[in-house]
């Protein structure tokens, strides 16, 4: 089965990872649009509490239009060991990095929003002793085109379970955060016989919206108040993406400047300004532009998810200080079987990119729990 899947993935590589074959034309289109960008002024042009700085955006757009080389980054992305796997009535496109040891443990790395498999680019070279699967989640960059509604985190979890079975893996450790963490919790709850351990960077955020504070420890109940404050002050994007995805998709899908402002604000505010160079920011944004996936990436916000009440899978929770809503251990323990709770001194929402060694250290703790 593995040989058949791999052989199929090598045919028609342009379509297999959904990057345009006519990438030079796409780059020309981006540059043309950027040169015709209409600058929008507001009374809060450089007030970062009101959104992305206009001055910083202007500099980033100038680099995108003049000097940024997408083609070089695309060539690197194509070199990942991509395979296409039939799964649950759809297809999953995954990076499948195999260990030389056939009996090595299997880890599955699950990205979130507003990123892609590129979140894990820096950890892949550190995991050559393991079998590693990095799915391009449906609706996100490099995934098979998403054309119909209903792709909830629950459906993604079932498709992923099917894909891993197709690849010949019956037992594995799941690792991720954000959307990927929610998918991991659902998959662990539904298939405890397959998921040997979890490594998460956050508890599924949906839980904070439904948790009963009277059933939580005092510091866990207090956390709900902090999470609610975060949703009020920082969660406007969630309200828009979950309720009016069509309207927002037009605004962002037709304007590279709008797309950059929407995504880069999150990349920087959830990590820190030193986490990305300008070209790295542009690569993560361009991945959305050339694949046309900003609208479909909203699916897991729009489609409701159903989470298990509590998950018994042994879990390592990595807490990074610049993440959006770092949870106390008592809160996580209300929903997860937390065996290790690891607080780090640096890093944020995209920890696998920002702090790859620390991320891998915690992932290996989870793999050890599964041994």
Phi, psi and omega in degrees: 000318181296320181294322181293316179299315182296318182296319180297325185290338183277350180269128180064056186301329181301315182279336186292334175242011171057041168250134187297136175294326182270054187296329179296320178295321178298319179296320177298320180295316179301312183297321179296315178296319181296322179294336180258016180299131176270115180290131182251125180256147175222165177293351185241039191312315183242020176274104187289346174286349180254009180126192185292136182298130179297322179295316178295322178296317179302317180294320180293319179293324177298317178294320180298320183281333188222096174119330180288134186247087179298323185303321179295320179289323179298318179300320179295318181295323179296334184283348174300150180282078183284143168221154176248128187237125173292134186203120172056040180080005177224195176234142171247133174257127187224150165276126184237094181262112185265145173281155174291341179268111182302332182267012182295152175299157181249131174237143180240121184257124189241116183277180180226209179243141008257060183235210186194195176302341181297341175306328187256010183301324184279343180267340182303316179294345181267002186235030184290346179273358180241157166280126185237130176239125178237097181286140163279105187300141181308133181093347183259170179308139175076358178277166172300145183304136178257115187241352183232152178288170175104001182276075178280172175298328178295316180292322177300317180300317180292321177297320180294318178301318179295317181297317180296324175296319178297326179282352177094016183252119180255347180220136185196159173260133178258138182222133177167189180204177179059226178303318180297324177293322176297316177300318180297317179298317180296315182295320178295322179291324182277330185228064181296341177285342182258322184273109185279332180197159175241141169234112186237152174255357174197158170281146180311123186296336179300334183295327181292340181275343185237351184295143178267112184297336181289345180258008183248157172298157184305314181288333175289320177296321177297325178300322179302324177295319178293320179296320179297320177296320178297315179299323180290320186266333186238352189264017179301324180298326179294317180299317182290315183292331183272336184250329183227056184296325182296316181297313182293323182300324179293314182299318184272326183285343180255356184228109176299327178294316178296319179298315180298316180298317183295316185278314187293326175306317181287317181302319183277317184288337180265001182226311188128146188295336183273358185287334184227139166282169179301317181291329176292318175302315182293327178294318179293324178287316181297328176303320177290321185292309186289336178266352177062040190249008183297319180293317181287339177291348178279355189303318183286348172275324184279321182272125183294148178248146176246118184257146173298147181299316177211149185241129182270355181297132177304132189229138167253124178252119177264127182245118181248133194295332182266010175292169190291316185215067183302130186266145170288159182300320183300324178292313180299322183291344176291338185237339189232154174273079186282109177271325178221134179239110190245115178264131181251157183268350181213159177108163183216219189296330183253052191301324180299330177275317186284318185227068187299321181293317179295318179299314181294323178302317180287324176300318180293330173300317179294318178300321179295324178297329183278346186291000000 
